[in-house]
Amino acid sequence: MYEYKFVKIDLEGFWVATKKPKEDHHRIIEKYAKDGWRLVQIFAPSVSVRAGGVSDYFELIFEKEIK
């Protein structure tokens, strides 16, 4: 059996080409890996054309085996 952790990273910026994560996802992944978590997926929610085709955030999904 596994447990899961979801870490939301907001994007900042107004224009599509300039949106950037507010936090460094590399550091977050390394931090969780040191605690035994495994990165499973980076998820970006679907967006509408009116939103410019870009999400306002993405999520890092981690899993760890329950012992």
N, C-alpha and C positions, 0 to 999 in steps of 0.2 A: 504494500500500500504506500501511496505517496501523499505528501502535502504540497500545496502550491502557494506561491507568493506572487502578487501582482504589484509591480512598481510603475506608477504613472509618471511620465516625464512630459511636462508641458513644453510646447514650442512657443517661441516669442518672435515677433516681427510681423509686419503688416503685409508685405509683398511676398508672393509665393516663393520667389527666388532667394529671399533673404531670411526665411524662417529658420530658426536654429533652436536646438534643445536648450532649455534653461540649465540643465545639468549634464555633465559629461557621462554618457552611458558606458564608456569603457571603464571608468572608475567604479561605477555602480556594479557592473558585472564582476569585476575583480573582487570587490568587497564581498559580494554574496558567495562567490566561488570559495573564498577563504573560509566561509562559514558552512561549507558543504552543500551549497545550492548549485544546481546545474541549470544553465540557461536553456529553455525549451523553445521559446519563440519570441520574436519581436512583433507585436501586433499594432497595426494602425487602423483605426476605425474607418468605415466607409464615409465618404463625404459627398456633398452635392456639388453640382456644377456651379451653383451660386456661390459656394464657399471657395471657389477658385481651384477645386480639385485637391486641396491639401488639408490634412487633419490639423487640429489644434493641439494634439498630443499623440503619444504612442505609449504602449505598455511593454515592459519587459516581463516575461512570464518565466518563473523559476520553479523547479521541483526538487524535492529532497525525499529520500526514502525514510519512512517512519520505521524505527527499529524497536 
